[in-house]
């Protein structure tokens, strides 16, 4: 390899990447089900992913404020810096949830 061949001399390849620098790492998306928004964001950040759009809907499957589902799904391949969207359970607005204890 010689001078000006694009490898190791600071020139980028045709696709815009530097052949010696690969900042994108393939990761597996973690299972966020049952976590709150802050905890889900922390888990993603530790792995090099980011929390994407957060939406809500009602379900009796999990407590209010916890993750019902996510996209991409747990176990999916993702790249460092990719976003994971979550859907949180929210109360229906019928008043506070009261424990029967």
Secondary structure, 3 states (H helix, E strand, C coil): CCCCCCCCCCCCCCCCCCCCCCCCCEEECCCCCCCEHHHHHHHHHHHCCEEEEEEEECCCCCCCCEEEEEECCCCCEEECCCEEEEEEECCCCCCCCCCCC
